[in-house]
Amino acid sequence: MAEATISLNEAARISGVSPATLKRWAAAGVIPVKGDRWTTAAAAQARVVARMRERGHSLDELRRAVRDGRLAFGFVEDLLPGRRDRPVDRAEAAARTGLEEELIERVMTLLGTPTALEGTLNEQDVAAVEYLAAILSAGFPLVALLQLVRVYAQSIRKIAEAEVRLFHLYVHEPLIEQGVAALEMAEEMEGMAGDLLPLATPLMEYIHQRYLQFYIEQDVVGHMEVDFGGGQMGRVTMAFCFVDLTGFTRFTEEEGDEEALDLVERFIETVEATLPPEALVVKTIGDEVMIVSPDPVTLTEWAVGFLILFQERPQPRVGLHYGRAVYRDGDYFGTDVNLTHRVVARALGGEVMVTRSVIDAIGSSAYLEFEPIGDVELKGFPAPVELFVARVREGEQS
């Protein structure tokens, strides 16, 4: 079904471009308009063209991009609410929310809104700040709320990027390759995006609640078994673990980026699929994975078993340490985390290298044995560190 037409003035309002400029761009083939039949998709594409012009792209460049359909995805932004809300300055936002202007600016900066430069918000921004004010009024500490906002922003930013990249790779690019006309492409993507967007929020809410349930249970167990704080706000005692692939740079040079990426994906998927329930992947950086767990026993046993399971080349190696760290913004920081990272750098492919604190925390083990390799100098640490190689006790490996 064809999209309803709109007036030239309505197209100008949607795009933020004057009617005269719209007519000139349409005549030049920069905006694909059939006769004088303007649609919201064409108007939205005009707004994208205007942005590209501001960035210095010539009309010839834009004409080719429009003809190929490469700007057709920009209109999807119009499906999102709030773009054309009236601006609200920080003083009005402070009066409406009861929060100080400086705090509002700090929160919005964490969320990725450059209010320090623009000085204004929209109605959606103010509504979000009102939620935050209500959370503070309920007694949640400001220092914890700011960390939570930062974690939310970092996580959702990654989700949004993945949504756009995957839509582009698996929907937009195939339409371009098929030679679909620009406006037809825009309308087709508008229909698909319009169907998908309402499904994203309930899906994320479901995943959020599922993990909340899991980590609430883990926290209850943690209060019984793990030293949280010990009088020092924000500090936890954990087993820290780094796993990476030895010789990965050389492997990439020899086998190519595609094969290296496939290997990393298999490696990380295997890590995530085999971890004990109480362990958590904190982050991945290239071929390196950081893991934490309140239980050094199960994490060390997992590490040894993982190296037996994952037999691809290049081989993984593991460094483990049991200590204390500062928990902030969903990550762990401090000397003991840095020490763990130095430990994995001293391991060979196929080795699980641990510190004395891991052995002391594990105590006797019917499954593991530890081979001492002596005191080792680690970069950045003044005193040598006693290291051991953990492996399956002889006679236990099946």
C-alpha positions as CSV (number, residue, x, y, z in Angstrom):
1,M,0.0,0.0,0.0
2,A,1.4,3.4,-1.1
3,E,2.3,5.9,1.7
4,A,-0.1,8.9,1.9
5,T,1.2,12.1,0.4
6,I,1.8,15.3,2.5
7,S,2.0,18.9,1.5
8,L,5.3,20.6,0.7
9,N,5.0,22.8,3.8
10,E,4.5,19.7,6.0
11,A,7.6,18.1,4.4
12,A,9.5,21.3,5.1
13,R,8.4,21.1,8.8
14,I,9.4,17.5,9.1
15,S,12.8,18.0,7.4
16,G,13.7,21.4,8.8
17,V,14.5,22.6,5.3
18,S,12.7,25.4,3.5
19,P,10.1,24.6,0.8
20,A,12.3,26.3,-1.8
21,T,15.3,24.2,-1.0
22,L,13.2,21.0,-1.0
23,K,11.9,21.8,-4.5
24,R,15.5,22.5,-5.7
25,W,16.8,19.3,-4.2
26,A,14.0,17.3,-5.7
27,A,14.6,18.8,-9.1
28,A,18.3,18.0,-8.8
29,G,17.5,14.4,-8.0
30,V,18.9,14.6,-4.4
31,I,15.5,13.9,-3.0
32,P,13.6,11.1,-4.9
33,V,10.1,12.5,-5.2
34,K,7.7,11.2,-7.8
35,G,6.2,14.4,-9.3
36,D,5.0,16.6,-6.5
37,R,4.0,13.7,-4.3
38,W,5.8,14.3,-1.0
39,T,5.8,11.6,1.6
40,T,7.1,11.5,5.2
41,A,9.8,9.1,4.0
42,A,11.0,11.6,1.4
43,A,10.8,14.5,4.0
44,A,12.8,12.4,6.5
45,Q,15.4,11.7,3.8
46,A,15.6,15.4,3.1
47,R,16.5,16.0,6.7
48,V,19.3,13.4,6.3
49,V,20.5,15.2,3.2
50,A,20.5,18.5,5.0
51,R,22.7,17.0,7.7
52,M,25.1,15.6,5.0
53,R,25.3,19.1,3.4
54,E,26.2,20.6,6.8
55,R,29.1,18.0,6.9
56,G,30.4,19.3,3.6
57,H,29.2,16.6,1.1
58,S,28.5,17.9,-2.4
59,L,25.1,17.5,-4.2
60,D,26.8,15.2,-6.7
61,E,28.0,12.9,-3.9
62,L,24.5,13.0,-2.3
63,R,22.8,12.3,-5.6
64,R,24.8,9.2,-6.1
65,A,24.2,8.1,-2.5
66,V,20.4,8.7,-2.8
67,R,20.3,6.8,-6.1
68,D,22.0,3.8,-4.5
69,G,19.7,4.0,-1.5
70,R,22.6,4.5,1.0
71,L,20.7,7.3,2.8
72,A,17.4,5.5,3.0
73,F,18.0,4.2,6.6
74,G,18.2,7.7,8.1
75,F,14.4,8.2,8.1
76,V,14.0,5.4,10.8
77,E,15.2,8.0,13.3
78,D,11.8,9.7,12.8
79,L,10.1,6.6,14.3
80,L,11.6,7.5,17.7
81,P,9.8,10.0,19.9
82,G,11.1,13.3,21.1
83,R,13.1,14.6,18.2
84,R,10.8,17.7,17.8
85,D,9.9,18.2,21.4
86,R,10.2,21.8,22.5
87,P,13.6,22.6,24.1
88,V,13.8,22.9,27.9
89,D,16.7,24.8,29.5
90,R,18.5,23.5,32.6
91,A,16.9,26.2,34.8
92,E,13.4,25.1,33.9
93,A,14.4,21.4,34.3
94,A,15.8,22.1,37.7
95,A,12.7,23.9,38.8
96,R,10.5,21.0,37.6
97,T,12.5,18.2,39.0
98,G,13.9,19.7,42.2
99,L,17.5,18.8,41.3
100,E,20.4,21.2,40.9
101,E,21.3,22.3,37.4
102,E,24.9,20.9,37.9
103,L,23.5,17.5,38.8
104,I,21.2,17.5,35.8
105,E,24.0,18.4,33.5
106,R,26.2,15.6,35.0
107,V,23.5,13.0,34.6
108,M,22.7,14.0,31.0
109,T,26.4,14.0,30.2
110,L,26.6,10.4,31.5
111,L,23.7,9.5,29.3
112,G,25.5,11.0,26.3
113,T,23.6,14.2,25.8
114,P,26.0,17.1,25.4
115,T,24.1,19.6,27.5
116,A,27.4,21.2,28.5
117,L,27.5,22.5,25.0
118,E,23.8,22.8,24.1
119,G,22.4,23.9,27.4
120,T,19.0,22.5,26.6
121,L,17.0,19.3,27.0
122,N,13.7,18.1,25.6
123,E,10.6,16.8,27.3
124,Q,11.8,13.2,27.3
125,D,15.0,14.3,29.0
126,V,13.1,16.1,31.7
127,A,10.9,13.1,32.2
128,A,14.0,10.9,32.7
129,V,15.4,13.3,35.2
130,E,12.1,13.2,37.1
131,Y,12.5,9.5,37.4
132,L,16.0,10.0,38.8
133,A,14.7,12.6,41.3
134,A,12.1,10.1,42.5
135,I,14.8,7.4,42.9
136,L,16.9,9.8,45.0
137,S,13.8,10.8,47.1
138,A,13.2,7.1,47.8
139,G,16.6,7.0,49.6
140,F,18.9,5.5,46.9
141,P,22.4,7.0,47.4
142,L,23.5,9.5,44.7
143,V,27.0,7.9,44.3
144,A,25.3,4.6,43.5
145,L,22.7,6.1,41.2
146,L,25.4,7.9,39.1
147,Q,27.2,4.6,38.7
148,L,24.0,2.9,37.7
149,V,23.2,5.6,35.1
150,R,26.7,5.2,33.6
151,V,26.3,1.4,33.4
152,Y,22.8,1.8,31.9
153,A,24.2,4.2,29.3
154,Q,27.2,2.1,28.4
155,S,25.1,-1.1,28.0
156,I,22.2,0.5,26.1
157,R,24.6,2.3,23.8
158,K,26.1,-1.0,22.9
159,I,22.7,-2.5,22.3
160,A,21.6,0.4,20.1
161,E,24.8,0.2,18.1
162,A,24.2,-3.5,17.6
163,E,20.6,-2.9,16.5
164,V,21.6,-0.3,13.9
165,R,24.7,-2.3,12.6
166,L,22.8,-5.5,12.3
167,F,19.8,-3.9,10.6
168,H,22.2,-2.2,8.2
169,L,24.1,-5.4,7.4
170,Y,21.2,-7.8,7.1
171,V,18.4,-5.6,5.8
172,H,19.7,-2.3,4.3
173,E,22.7,-3.7,2.4
174,P,20.7,-6.6,0.8
175,L,18.1,-4.1,-0.5
176,I,20.9,-2.0,-2.0
177,E,22.4,-5.1,-3.7
178,Q,18.9,-5.9,-5.1
179,G,18.7,-2.5,-6.7
180,V,15.5,-1.5,-4.9
181,A,14.5,2.1,-5.6
182,A,15.4,4.6,-2.9
183,L,11.9,5.6,-1.8
184,E,10.6,2.0,-2.0
185,M,13.6,0.9,0.1
186,A,12.9,3.6,2.6
187,E,9.2,2.6,2.8
188,E,10.1,-1.1,3.2
189,M,12.5,-0.4,6.0
190,E,10.1,1.9,7.7
191,G,7.5,-0.8,7.8
192,M,10.0,-3.4,9.1
193,A,11.5,-1.0,11.7
194,G,8.0,0.1,12.8
195,D,7.1,-3.5,13.4
196,L,10.3,-4.3,15.3
197,L,10.7,-1.3,17.5
198,P,7.7,-2.0,19.7
199,L,9.0,-5.5,20.3
200,A,12.5,-4.4,21.5
201,T,11.3,-2.8,24.8
202,P,9.4,-5.9,26.2
203,L,12.2,-8.2,25.1
204,M,14.8,-6.1,27.0
205,E,12.5,-5.9,30.0
206,Y,12.1,-9.7,30.0
207,I,15.9,-10.1,29.8
208,H,16.5,-7.5,32.5
209,Q,14.0,-9.1,34.9
210,R,15.5,-12.6,34.2
211,Y,19.0,-11.4,35.2
212,L,17.7,-9.4,38.1
213,Q,16.2,-12.5,39.5
214,F,19.4,-14.4,39.1
215,Y,21.7,-11.8,40.6
216,I,19.4,-11.1,43.5
217,E,19.7,-14.8,44.4
218,Q,23.5,-14.5,43.9
219,D,23.6,-11.5,46.2
220,V,21.7,-13.3,48.9
221,V,24.2,-16.1,48.7
222,G,27.0,-13.7,48.6
223,H,26.1,-12.1,51.9
224,M,26.5,-15.5,53.5
225,E,29.7,-16.5,51.7
226,V,31.6,-13.5,50.4
227,D,33.2,-10.6,52.2
228,F,31.4,-7.5,50.8
229,G,33.0,-4.3,52.0
230,G,34.5,-5.2,55.3
231,G,34.1,-1.6,56.3
232,Q,35.3,-0.2,53.0
233,M,32.5,1.2,50.9
234,G,32.4,-0.3,47.4
235,R,35.1,-3.0,47.9
236,V,34.5,-6.7,47.4
237,T,36.6,-9.8,47.8
238,M,36.5,-12.0,44.7
239,A,38.4,-14.4,42.5
240,F,39.7,-12.5,39.5
241,C,40.4,-14.3,36.2
242,F,41.8,-13.3,32.9
243,V,41.7,-15.6,29.9
244,D,43.3,-14.8,26.5
245,L,44.6,-16.6,23.4
246,T,48.4,-16.9,23.1
247,G,49.9,-15.8,19.8
248,F,46.6,-14.2,18.6
249,T,48.3,-11.4,16.8
250,R,50.4,-13.8,14.7
251,F,47.4,-16.0,14.1
252,T,45.5,-12.9,12.7
253,E,48.4,-12.0,10.4
254,E,48.6,-15.6,9.1
255,E,45.0,-16.5,8.8
256,G,43.3,-13.1,8.3
257,D,40.8,-11.0,10.1
258,E,37.7,-13.1,9.3
259,E,39.1,-16.3,10.6
260,A,40.5,-14.6,13.7
261,L,37.1,-13.0,14.4
262,D,35.4,-16.4,14.0
263,L,37.9,-17.9,16.5
264,V,37.3,-15.2,19.0
265,E,33.6,-15.6,18.8
266,R,33.9,-19.4,19.3
267,F,36.3,-18.8,22.2
268,I,34.0,-16.3,24.0
269,E,30.9,-18.3,23.4
270,T,32.6,-21.4,24.9
271,V,33.7,-19.3,27.9
272,E,30.1,-18.0,28.5
273,A,28.5,-21.4,27.9
274,T,30.7,-23.3,30.4
275,L,31.2,-20.9,33.3
276,P,29.9,-21.9,36.7
277,P,26.6,-20.2,37.6
278,E,28.1,-17.8,40.2
279,A,30.9,-16.6,37.8
280,L,30.4,-13.5,35.6
281,V,32.1,-12.2,32.4
282,V,32.9,-8.6,33.3
283,K,34.1,-7.6,29.9
284,T,35.8,-8.8,26.7
285,I,38.6,-6.9,25.0
286,G,39.6,-8.4,21.7
287,D,40.7,-12.0,22.5
288,E,40.8,-11.4,26.3
289,V,38.0,-12.1,28.8
290,M,37.8,-10.9,32.4
291,I,35.8,-13.0,34.8
292,V,35.0,-12.7,38.5
293,S,33.5,-15.2,40.9
294,P,32.9,-15.2,44.7
295,D,34.1,-18.9,44.7
296,P,37.7,-19.5,43.8
297,V,37.3,-23.2,43.9
298,T,34.7,-23.6,41.1
299,L,36.4,-20.8,39.1
300,T,39.8,-22.6,39.2
301,E,38.2,-26.0,38.4
302,W,36.4,-24.4,35.5
303,A,39.6,-22.8,34.2
304,V,41.4,-26.1,34.2
305,G,38.5,-27.9,32.6
306,F,38.1,-25.2,30.0
307,L,41.6,-25.5,28.7
308,I,41.0,-29.3,28.4
309,L,37.8,-28.6,26.5
310,F,38.9,-25.8,24.2
311,Q,41.5,-27.5,22.0
312,E,41.7,-25.0,19.1
313,R,44.8,-23.1,18.2
314,P,46.1,-20.6,19.3
315,Q,45.6,-22.1,22.8
316,P,44.0,-20.1,25.7
317,R,45.9,-19.3,28.9
318,V,44.5,-18.3,32.3
319,G,45.6,-16.2,35.2
320,L,43.8,-16.3,38.5
321,H,44.1,-14.4,41.8
322,Y,42.0,-14.1,44.9
323,G,41.8,-10.6,46.4
324,R,40.0,-7.3,46.9
325,A,38.9,-4.7,44.4
326,V,36.8,-1.6,44.1
327,Y,33.5,-2.2,42.4
328,R,32.5,0.7,40.2
329,D,30.3,1.2,37.1
330,G,29.9,-2.5,36.6
331,D,33.7,-3.1,36.6
332,Y,36.4,-4.0,39.1
333,F,39.5,-1.9,39.8
334,G,42.6,-2.0,41.9
335,T,46.0,-3.6,42.6
336,D,44.7,-7.1,42.8
337,V,43.0,-6.8,39.4
338,N,46.2,-5.5,37.9
339,L,48.1,-8.3,39.5
340,T,45.8,-10.9,37.9
341,H,46.4,-9.3,34.5
342,R,50.2,-9.6,35.0
343,V,49.8,-13.3,36.0
344,V,48.0,-14.3,32.8
345,A,50.8,-12.6,30.8
346,R,53.3,-15.0,32.4
347,A,51.3,-18.1,31.6
348,L,52.0,-20.3,28.6
349,G,49.3,-21.5,26.2
350,G,47.3,-24.3,27.9
351,E,48.3,-23.2,31.4
352,V,46.3,-22.0,34.3
353,M,48.5,-19.9,36.5
354,V,47.4,-18.9,40.0
355,T,48.7,-17.0,43.0
356,R,49.3,-18.2,46.5
357,S,46.0,-16.5,47.6
358,V,44.0,-18.8,45.3
359,I,45.6,-21.9,46.8
360,D,45.0,-20.7,50.3
361,A,41.4,-19.9,49.5
362,I,40.8,-23.3,48.0
363,G,42.5,-25.3,50.7
364,S,42.7,-29.1,50.0
365,S,41.3,-30.3,46.7
366,A,40.6,-33.8,45.5
367,Y,40.5,-32.6,41.9
368,L,43.3,-30.0,41.6
369,E,47.0,-30.0,42.1
370,F,49.4,-27.1,42.0
371,E,52.9,-27.1,40.7
372,P,55.1,-24.3,42.1
373,I,57.2,-22.3,39.7
374,G,58.8,-20.0,42.3
375,D,58.7,-16.3,42.9
376,V,58.3,-14.3,39.7
377,E,59.0,-10.7,39.0
378,L,55.8,-9.0,37.6
379,K,55.9,-5.7,35.9
380,G,54.7,-2.8,38.1
381,F,55.0,-4.8,41.4
382,P,57.9,-4.2,43.7
383,A,58.1,-7.7,45.2
384,P,58.2,-11.1,43.5
385,V,54.9,-13.0,43.4
386,E,54.7,-16.7,44.2
387,L,53.0,-18.4,41.2
388,F,51.7,-22.0,40.6
389,V,50.4,-23.9,37.6
390,A,47.0,-25.5,38.4
391,R,46.1,-28.8,36.7
392,V,43.9,-31.8,37.2
393,R,45.2,-34.1,39.9
394,E,46.9,-37.2,38.4
395,G,44.3,-40.0,38.1
396,E,41.3,-37.6,38.1
397,Q,41.3,-36.6,34.4
398,S,38.9,-38.8,32.4
